[in-house]
Amino acid sequence: AFFTTTAIALAVYLQTRSDSIAGGDAGELVAEGCKLGIAHPPGYPLYTVIVYIVTTFGKHFLQNYSPASLVNATSCLFGSIAS
């Protein structure tokens, strides 16, 4: 049941994700993740490190995708696992 729910949620989230910065805190979290900075409190340290790893990997191997698109896809993965 877990894998089915995760797969369905991931498919829906990826189909509806934004390829750019949607608004709110999204721009700040993408920028801080790309530069390994500190977002406003509470800072989201684990999320920032994971986003940094994903965007660094993306610069080298997934050059067709923007950093915002990679960060949004990462958030889709985390959201689908949480569902």
Backbone atoms as SQL, in Angstrom:
CREATE TABLE atoms (id INTEGER PRIMARY KEY, chain TEXT, resi INTEGER, resn TEXT, atom TEXT, x REAL, y REAL, z REAL);
INSERT INTO atoms VALUES
  (1, 'A', 1, 'ALA', 'N', 0.824, -1.180, 0.000),
  (2, 'A', 1, 'ALA', 'CA', 0.000, 0.000, 0.000),
  (3, 'A', 1, 'ALA', 'C', 0.881, 1.262, 0.000),
  (4, 'A', 2, 'PHE', 'N', 1.989, 1.210, 0.743),
  (5, 'A', 2, 'PHE', 'CA', 2.872, 2.384, 0.814),
  (6, 'A', 2, 'PHE', 'C', 3.424, 2.734, -0.564),
  (7, 'A', 3, 'PHE', 'N', 3.942, 1.741, -1.279),
  (8, 'A', 3, 'PHE', 'CA', 4.559, 2.006, -2.574),
  (9, 'A', 3, 'PHE', 'C', 3.534, 2.441, -3.616),
  (10, 'A', 4, 'THR', 'N', 2.344, 1.896, -3.544),
  (11, 'A', 4, 'THR', 'CA', 1.285, 2.295, -4.468),
  (12, 'A', 4, 'THR', 'C', 0.896, 3.747, -4.236),
  (13, 'A', 5, 'THR', 'N', 0.669, 4.092, -2.976),
  (14, 'A', 5, 'THR', 'CA', 0.299, 5.472, -2.641),
  (15, 'A', 5, 'THR', 'C', 1.408, 6.438, -3.019),
  (16, 'A', 6, 'THR', 'N', 2.645, 6.069, -2.730),
  (17, 'A', 6, 'THR', 'CA', 3.782, 6.924, -3.057),
  (18, 'A', 6, 'THR', 'C', 3.904, 7.118, -4.565),
  (19, 'A', 7, 'ALA', 'N', 3.754, 6.045, -5.325),
  (20, 'A', 7, 'ALA', 'CA', 3.874, 6.126, -6.787),
  (21, 'A', 7, 'ALA', 'C', 2.772, 6.996, -7.389),
  (22, 'A', 8, 'ILE', 'N', 1.554, 6.837, -6.913),
  (23, 'A', 8, 'ILE', 'CA', 0.444, 7.642, -7.433),
  (24, 'A', 8, 'ILE', 'C', 0.647, 9.118, -7.073),
  (25, 'A', 9, 'ALA', 'N', 0.993, 9.366, -5.820),
  (26, 'A', 9, 'ALA', 'CA', 1.215, 10.750, -5.394),
  (27, 'A', 9, 'ALA', 'C', 2.371, 11.383, -6.162),
  (28, 'A', 10, 'LEU', 'N', 3.455, 10.646, -6.362),
  (29, 'A', 10, 'LEU', 'CA', 4.606, 11.178, -7.091),
  (30, 'A', 10, 'LEU', 'C', 4.234, 11.502, -8.533),
  (31, 'A', 11, 'ALA', 'N', 3.473, 10.631, -9.169),
  (32, 'A', 11, 'ALA', 'CA', 3.043, 10.884, -10.546),
  (33, 'A', 11, 'ALA', 'C', 2.199, 12.156, -10.637),
  (34, 'A', 12, 'VAL', 'N', 1.275, 12.318, -9.699),
  (35, 'A', 12, 'VAL', 'CA', 0.418, 13.514, -9.700),
  (36, 'A', 12, 'VAL', 'C', 1.240, 14.757, -9.394),
  (37, 'A', 13, 'TYR', 'N', 2.111, 14.679, -8.390),
  (38, 'A', 13, 'TYR', 'CA', 2.924, 15.842, -8.030),
  (39, 'A', 13, 'TYR', 'C', 3.849, 16.264, -9.166),
  (40, 'A', 14, 'LEU', 'N', 4.480, 15.307, -9.840),
  (41, 'A', 14, 'LEU', 'CA', 5.393, 15.653, -10.931),
  (42, 'A', 14, 'LEU', 'C', 4.657, 16.253, -12.121),
  (43, 'A', 15, 'GLN', 'N', 3.436, 15.793, -12.369),
  (44, 'A', 15, 'GLN', 'CA', 2.651, 16.342, -13.474),
  (45, 'A', 15, 'GLN', 'C', 2.194, 17.775, -13.197),
  (46, 'A', 16, 'THR', 'N', 2.051, 18.122, -11.927),
  (47, 'A', 16, 'THR', 'CA', 1.515, 19.442, -11.576),
  (48, 'A', 16, 'THR', 'C', 2.555, 20.381, -10.983),
  (49, 'A', 17, 'ARG', 'N', 3.820, 20.002, -10.977),
  (50, 'A', 17, 'ARG', 'CA', 4.849, 20.859, -10.380),
  (51, 'A', 17, 'ARG', 'C', 5.157, 22.043, -11.277),
  (52, 'A', 18, 'SER', 'N', 5.686, 23.068, -10.679),
  (53, 'A', 18, 'SER', 'CA', 6.076, 24.271, -11.405),
  (54, 'A', 18, 'SER', 'C', 7.517, 24.118, -11.881),
  (55, 'A', 19, 'ASP', 'N', 7.803, 24.543, -13.097),
  (56, 'A', 19, 'ASP', 'CA', 9.172, 24.489, -13.611),
  (57, 'A', 19, 'ASP', 'C', 9.980, 25.728, -13.242),
  (58, 'A', 20, 'SER', 'N', 9.314, 26.668, -12.596),
  (59, 'A', 20, 'SER', 'CA', 9.995, 27.885, -12.169),
  (60, 'A', 20, 'SER', 'C', 9.649, 28.156, -10.707),
  (61, 'A', 21, 'ILE', 'N', 9.988, 29.317, -10.240),
  (62, 'A', 21, 'ILE', 'CA', 9.715, 29.673, -8.851),
  (63, 'A', 21, 'ILE', 'C', 8.269, 30.141, -8.752),
  (64, 'A', 22, 'ALA', 'N', 7.501, 29.463, -7.903),
  (65, 'A', 22, 'ALA', 'CA', 6.063, 29.708, -7.832),
  (66, 'A', 22, 'ALA', 'C', 5.691, 30.896, -6.955),
  (67, 'A', 23, 'GLY', 'N', 6.436, 31.218, -5.958),
  (68, 'A', 23, 'GLY', 'CA', 6.112, 32.327, -5.062),
  (69, 'A', 23, 'GLY', 'C', 6.241, 31.906, -3.610),
  (70, 'A', 24, 'GLY', 'N', 5.984, 32.838, -2.735),
  (71, 'A', 24, 'GLY', 'CA', 6.126, 32.539, -1.307),
  (72, 'A', 24, 'GLY', 'C', 7.589, 32.360, -0.943),
  (73, 'A', 25, 'ASP', 'N', 7.878, 31.321, -0.195),
  (74, 'A', 25, 'ASP', 'CA', 9.251, 31.040, 0.227),
  (75, 'A', 25, 'ASP', 'C', 10.040, 30.253, -0.813),
  (76, 'A', 26, 'ALA', 'N', 9.405, 29.877, -1.918),
  (77, 'A', 26, 'ALA', 'CA', 10.064, 29.015, -2.900),
  (78, 'A', 26, 'ALA', 'C', 11.366, 29.612, -3.416),
  (79, 'A', 27, 'GLY', 'N', 11.356, 30.890, -3.769),
  (80, 'A', 27, 'GLY', 'CA', 12.557, 31.529, -4.300),
  (81, 'A', 27, 'GLY', 'C', 13.690, 31.559, -3.295),
  (82, 'A', 28, 'GLU', 'N', 13.343, 31.843, -2.062),
  (83, 'A', 28, 'GLU', 'CA', 14.373, 31.885, -1.017),
  (84, 'A', 28, 'GLU', 'C', 14.967, 30.506, -0.785),
  (85, 'A', 29, 'LEU', 'N', 14.135, 29.480, -0.739),
  (86, 'A', 29, 'LEU', 'CA', 14.635, 28.132, -0.491),
  (87, 'A', 29, 'LEU', 'C', 15.468, 27.610, -1.658),
  (88, 'A', 30, 'VAL', 'N', 15.104, 27.952, -2.885),
  (89, 'A', 30, 'VAL', 'CA', 15.914, 27.555, -4.041),
  (90, 'A', 30, 'VAL', 'C', 17.265, 28.264, -3.987),
  (91, 'A', 31, 'ALA', 'N', 17.261, 29.556, -3.730),
  (92, 'A', 31, 'ALA', 'CA', 18.517, 30.317, -3.684),
  (93, 'A', 31, 'ALA', 'C', 19.429, 29.834, -2.566),
  (94, 'A', 32, 'GLU', 'N', 18.870, 29.629, -1.401),
  (95, 'A', 32, 'GLU', 'CA', 19.695, 29.175, -0.278),
  (96, 'A', 32, 'GLU', 'C', 20.196, 27.758, -0.493),
  (97, 'A', 33, 'GLY', 'N', 19.406, 26.924, -1.129),
  (98, 'A', 33, 'GLY', 'CA', 19.843, 25.559, -1.422),
  (99, 'A', 33, 'GLY', 'C', 20.954, 25.517, -2.448),
  (100, 'A', 34, 'CYS', 'N', 20.898, 26.399, -3.435),
  (101, 'A', 34, 'CYS', 'CA', 21.940, 26.427, -4.468),
  (102, 'A', 34, 'CYS', 'C', 23.276, 26.912, -3.922),
  (103, 'A', 35, 'LYS', 'N', 23.231, 27.828, -2.973),
  (104, 'A', 35, 'LYS', 'CA', 24.458, 28.419, -2.430),
  (105, 'A', 35, 'LYS', 'C', 24.817, 27.889, -1.047),
  (106, 'A', 36, 'LEU', 'N', 24.022, 26.970, -0.530),
  (107, 'A', 36, 'LEU', 'CA', 24.207, 26.409, 0.811),
  (108, 'A', 36, 'LEU', 'C', 24.189, 27.507, 1.868),
  (109, 'A', 37, 'GLY', 'N', 23.201, 28.392, 1.737),
  (110, 'A', 37, 'GLY', 'CA', 23.027, 29.489, 2.675),
  (111, 'A', 37, 'GLY', 'C', 22.056, 29.114, 3.780),
  (112, 'A', 38, 'ILE', 'N', 21.614, 30.107, 4.513),
  (113, 'A', 38, 'ILE', 'CA', 20.682, 29.896, 5.613),
  (114, 'A', 38, 'ILE', 'C', 19.410, 30.672, 5.312),
  (115, 'A', 39, 'ALA', 'N', 18.315, 29.937, 5.194),
  (116, 'A', 39, 'ALA', 'CA', 17.019, 30.581, 4.973),
  (117, 'A', 39, 'ALA', 'C', 16.547, 31.206, 6.278),
  (118, 'A', 40, 'HIS', 'N', 15.467, 31.964, 6.212),
  (119, 'A', 40, 'HIS', 'CA', 14.931, 32.589, 7.426),
  (120, 'A', 40, 'HIS', 'C', 14.614, 31.515, 8.473),
  (121, 'A', 41, 'PRO', 'N', 14.568, 31.880, 9.759),
  (122, 'A', 41, 'PRO', 'CA', 14.308, 30.879, 10.806),
  (123, 'A', 41, 'PRO', 'C', 13.045, 30.085, 10.504),
  (124, 'A', 42, 'PRO', 'N', 13.062, 28.801, 10.653),
  (125, 'A', 42, 'PRO', 'CA', 14.027, 27.939, 11.317),
  (126, 'A', 42, 'PRO', 'C', 15.204, 27.496, 10.459),
  (127, 'A', 43, 'GLY', 'N', 15.292, 27.877, 9.218),
  (128, 'A', 43, 'GLY', 'CA', 16.460, 27.589, 8.403),
  (129, 'A', 43, 'GLY', 'C', 16.394, 26.315, 7.577),
  (130, 'A', 44, 'TYR', 'N', 15.635, 25.326, 7.983),
  (131, 'A', 44, 'TYR', 'CA', 15.483, 24.066, 7.240),
  (132, 'A', 44, 'TYR', 'C', 16.828, 23.459, 6.843),
  (133, 'A', 45, 'PRO', 'N', 17.695, 23.121, 7.791),
  (134, 'A', 45, 'PRO', 'CA', 19.052, 22.697, 7.450),
  (135, 'A', 45, 'PRO', 'C', 19.126, 21.410, 6.628),
  (136, 'A', 46, 'LEU', 'N', 18.351, 20.398, 6.966),
  (137, 'A', 46, 'LEU', 'CA', 18.409, 19.144, 6.198),
  (138, 'A', 46, 'LEU', 'C', 17.910, 19.368, 4.775),
  (139, 'A', 47, 'TYR', 'N', 16.804, 20.080, 4.643),
  (140, 'A', 47, 'TYR', 'CA', 16.259, 20.370, 3.314),
  (141, 'A', 47, 'TYR', 'C', 17.264, 21.165, 2.485),
  (142, 'A', 48, 'THR', 'N', 17.924, 22.141, 3.089),
  (143, 'A', 48, 'THR', 'CA', 18.895, 22.974, 2.377),
  (144, 'A', 48, 'THR', 'C', 20.071, 22.136, 1.879),
  (145, 'A', 49, 'VAL', 'N', 20.569, 21.223, 2.700),
  (146, 'A', 49, 'VAL', 'CA', 21.693, 20.373, 2.299),
  (147, 'A', 49, 'VAL', 'C', 21.275, 19.429, 1.175),
  (148, 'A', 50, 'ILE', 'N', 20.096, 18.841, 1.274),
  (149, 'A', 50, 'ILE', 'CA', 19.624, 17.937, 0.221),
  (150, 'A', 50, 'ILE', 'C', 19.425, 18.694, -1.089),
  (151, 'A', 51, 'VAL', 'N', 18.860, 19.892, -1.022),
  (152, 'A', 51, 'VAL', 'CA', 18.664, 20.710, -2.227),
  (153, 'A', 51, 'VAL', 'C', 20.018, 21.089, -2.823),
  (154, 'A', 52, 'TYR', 'N', 20.983, 21.393, -1.988),
  (155, 'A', 52, 'TYR', 'CA', 22.325, 21.712, -2.476),
  (156, 'A', 52, 'TYR', 'C', 22.917, 20.530, -3.239),
  (157, 'A', 53, 'ILE', 'N', 22.780, 19.336, -2.695),
  (158, 'A', 53, 'ILE', 'CA', 23.293, 18.131, -3.357),
  (159, 'A', 53, 'ILE', 'C', 22.585, 17.918, -4.695),
  (160, 'A', 54, 'VAL', 'N', 21.269, 18.065, -4.698),
  (161, 'A', 54, 'VAL', 'CA', 20.488, 17.861, -5.930),
  (162, 'A', 54, 'VAL', 'C', 20.863, 18.904, -6.988),
  (163, 'A', 55, 'THR', 'N', 20.962, 20.169, -6.608),
  (164, 'A', 55, 'THR', 'CA', 21.271, 21.200, -7.601),
  (165, 'A', 55, 'THR', 'C', 22.721, 21.094, -8.081),
  (166, 'A', 56, 'THR', 'N', 23.642, 20.699, -7.218),
  (167, 'A', 56, 'THR', 'CA', 25.032, 20.489, -7.637),
  (168, 'A', 56, 'THR', 'C', 25.120, 19.330, -8.622),
  (169, 'A', 57, 'PHE', 'N', 24.428, 18.238, -8.319),
  (170, 'A', 57, 'PHE', 'CA', 24.358, 17.095, -9.225),
  (171, 'A', 57, 'PHE', 'C', 23.712, 17.521, -10.542),
  (172, 'A', 58, 'GLY', 'N', 22.655, 18.305, -10.458),
  (173, 'A', 58, 'GLY', 'CA', 21.938, 18.755, -11.639),
  (174, 'A', 58, 'GLY', 'C', 22.769, 19.634, -12.558),
  (175, 'A', 59, 'LYS', 'N', 23.649, 20.455, -11.988),
  (176, 'A', 59, 'LYS', 'CA', 24.509, 21.308, -12.802),
  (177, 'A', 59, 'LYS', 'C', 25.403, 20.484, -13.722),
  (178, 'A', 60, 'HIS', 'N', 25.808, 19.310, -13.247),
  (179, 'A', 60, 'HIS', 'CA', 26.745, 18.484, -13.991),
  (180, 'A', 60, 'HIS', 'C', 26.073, 17.450, -14.890),
  (181, 'A', 61, 'PHE', 'N', 24.948, 16.896, -14.446),
  (182, 'A', 61, 'PHE', 'CA', 24.362, 15.774, -15.161),
  (183, 'A', 61, 'PHE', 'C', 22.968, 16.028, -15.739),
  (184, 'A', 62, 'LEU', 'N', 22.264, 17.022, -15.255),
  (185, 'A', 62, 'LEU', 'CA', 20.901, 17.319, -15.723),
  (186, 'A', 62, 'LEU', 'C', 20.810, 18.771, -16.169),
  (187, 'A', 63, 'GLN', 'N', 21.617, 19.131, -17.141),
  (188, 'A', 63, 'GLN', 'CA', 21.750, 20.533, -17.530),
  (189, 'A', 63, 'GLN', 'C', 20.513, 21.096, -18.222),
  (190, 'A', 64, 'ASN', 'N', 19.595, 20.250, -18.671),
  (191, 'A', 64, 'ASN', 'CA', 18.385, 20.733, -19.330),
  (192, 'A', 64, 'ASN', 'C', 17.344, 21.246, -18.346),
  (193, 'A', 65, 'TYR', 'N', 17.559, 21.016, -17.053),
  (194, 'A', 65, 'TYR', 'CA', 16.589, 21.401, -16.031),
  (195, 'A', 65, 'TYR', 'C', 17.121, 22.581, -15.226),
  (196, 'A', 66, 'SER', 'N', 16.241, 23.516, -14.918),
  (197, 'A', 66, 'SER', 'CA', 16.630, 24.658, -14.093),
  (198, 'A', 66, 'SER', 'C', 16.745, 24.221, -12.635),
  (199, 'A', 67, 'PRO', 'N', 17.496, 24.958, -11.831),
  (200, 'A', 67, 'PRO', 'CA', 17.569, 24.626, -10.407),
  (201, 'A', 67, 'PRO', 'C', 16.190, 24.619, -9.745),
  (202, 'A', 68, 'ALA', 'N', 15.324, 25.545, -10.134),
  (203, 'A', 68, 'ALA', 'CA', 13.983, 25.580, -9.553),
  (204, 'A', 68, 'ALA', 'C', 13.205, 24.316, -9.882),
  (205, 'A', 69, 'SER', 'N', 13.343, 23.827, -11.108),
  (206, 'A', 69, 'SER', 'CA', 12.655, 22.597, -11.501),
  (207, 'A', 69, 'SER', 'C', 13.179, 21.406, -10.706),
  (208, 'A', 70, 'LEU', 'N', 14.485, 21.340, -10.491),
  (209, 'A', 70, 'LEU', 'CA', 15.070, 20.242, -9.709),
  (210, 'A', 70, 'LEU', 'C', 14.622, 20.290, -8.254),
  (211, 'A', 71, 'VAL', 'N', 14.583, 21.488, -7.688),
  (212, 'A', 71, 'VAL', 'CA', 14.145, 21.642, -6.303),
  (213, 'A', 71, 'VAL', 'C', 12.672, 21.253, -6.170),
  (214, 'A', 72, 'ASN', 'N', 11.856, 21.668, -7.126),
  (215, 'A', 72, 'ASN', 'CA', 10.441, 21.319, -7.081),
  (216, 'A', 72, 'ASN', 'C', 10.233, 19.812, -7.235),
  (217, 'A', 73, 'ALA', 'N', 11.025, 19.166, -8.082),
  (218, 'A', 73, 'ALA', 'CA', 10.933, 17.712, -8.224),
  (219, 'A', 73, 'ALA', 'C', 11.351, 17.012, -6.929),
  (220, 'A', 74, 'THR', 'N', 12.365, 17.554, -6.254),
  (221, 'A', 74, 'THR', 'CA', 12.788, 17.000, -4.964),
  (222, 'A', 74, 'THR', 'C', 11.664, 17.132, -3.932),
  (223, 'A', 75, 'SER', 'N', 11.008, 18.257, -3.913),
  (224, 'A', 75, 'SER', 'CA', 9.887, 18.455, -3.009),
  (225, 'A', 75, 'SER', 'C', 8.742, 17.515, -3.342),
  (226, 'A', 76, 'CYS', 'N', 8.534, 17.244, -4.627),
  (227, 'A', 76, 'CYS', 'CA', 7.507, 16.273, -5.028),
  (228, 'A', 76, 'CYS', 'C', 7.831, 14.889, -4.476),
  (229, 'A', 77, 'LEU', 'N', 9.102, 14.512, -4.553),
  (230, 'A', 77, 'LEU', 'CA', 9.515, 13.208, -4.020),
  (231, 'A', 77, 'LEU', 'C', 9.260, 13.129, -2.529),
  (232, 'A', 78, 'PHE', 'N', 9.665, 14.156, -1.782),
  (233, 'A', 78, 'PHE', 'CA', 9.451, 14.151, -0.333),
  (234, 'A', 78, 'PHE', 'C', 7.984, 14.155, 0.021),
  (235, 'A', 79, 'GLY', 'N', 7.187, 14.920, -0.710),
  (236, 'A', 79, 'GLY', 'CA', 5.754, 14.966, -0.447),
  (237, 'A', 79, 'GLY', 'C', 5.086, 13.643, -0.720),
  (238, 'A', 80, 'SER', 'N', 5.505, 12.961, -1.784),
  (239, 'A', 80, 'SER', 'CA', 4.888, 11.675, -2.097),
  (240, 'A', 80, 'SER', 'C', 5.267, 10.612, -1.071),
  (241, 'A', 81, 'ILE', 'N', 6.484, 10.659, -0.579),
  (242, 'A', 81, 'ILE', 'CA', 6.880, 9.712, 0.474),
  (243, 'A', 81, 'ILE', 'C', 6.099, 9.971, 1.752),
  (244, 'A', 82, 'ALA', 'N', 5.867, 11.238, 2.056),
  (245, 'A', 82, 'ALA', 'CA', 5.120, 11.585, 3.267),
  (246, 'A', 82, 'ALA', 'C', 3.654, 11.203, 3.178),
  (247, 'A', 83, 'SER', 'N', 3.136, 11.101, 1.958),
  (248, 'A', 83, 'SER', 'CA', 1.713, 10.769, 1.829),
  (249, 'A', 83, 'SER', 'C', 1.517, 9.295, 2.076);
